[in-house]
Amino acid sequence: MKKLLFVLFIFCTSLTFSQPISFDYEIKYVVSWQPDSLNPASKRTLEKYLLYINDSVSIFISEYEFVTDSVINNADRTSIQYITTLPYGYFDNKILKTRTSLLINERIGLDQYSYEDKLINSWKLSSDTMTIKGYRCNKATLAFRGRNYTAWYTTEIPFSDGPYKFSGLPGLIVSIADDKDHIAYTMESFRKLKVPRIYKVAYLKKSRKITRKEYLQVFDNYQATLLTDMESKGVIMQGQDKEKLKEKLKKQQKENNNRIELSSE
């Protein structure tokens, strides 16, 4: 029954977003993340993300992915050169939020997957205040999938939204970080667009619809069988080259041990 309801949800969502979406507001965030939690001195990654909002829906997407999609879906040649100035991001998730739903699209290897997730509604509000980026902000805390977060939100921007999967506060999240400072999202700018930004959610047509539990299983299996899959798809490796690649992959996986969501609940 749950599987049937999920399939119906994805089907209805695909219909809802089959037409281009017009967004009126743009929020830019800088994401700071430490991939290797075992080495505090390891290099952090910095990546820019965009949150586009209208009255009923929002999308959270990396700047690189957004510009790339604009080129592909709209034949936007003016953006082609701009892409070359953007660093290729580590995260490639795209998150659609409505008032009642959360739909995540993730790429694993060359394949795309979409799954529904639950809205966050377990915030604890505080009377503490702070001024950030010129906005008077209030404090809220949250325990979410293995991390303890502190968020600062402002009612001066009356959108119950924020970066990543975070929403449900009485205003826009300006800053949020976990208590170990492994992952942090900071608003860089907020603006009302003079001309609405149009975005086609074309990727949903190409995505395989699964549950979050299935997604985690696919991800873990991909990590465990990456070398075998490369060989099965025609990548020829022999002798020392194969061993070097195997060691390189092991090193990368060992150093990328710090998922945003640490638990599978």
ABEGO torsion letter per residue (X at the ends): XAAAAAAAAAAAAAAAAABBBBBABBBBBBBBBBABAABAABBBBBBBBBBBBBAABBBBBBAAAAAAAAAAAAGBAAAAAAAAABBBBABABBBBBBAABBBBBBBBEABBBBBBBBBBAABBBBABBBBBGGBBBBBBBBBBGGBBBBBBBBAABBBBBEBEABBGBABBBABBBBAAGABBBBBABBBBBABBBBBBBAAAAABBBBBAAAAAAAAAAAAAAAAAAAAAAGBBBBEAAAAAAAAAAAAAAAABABBABABAX
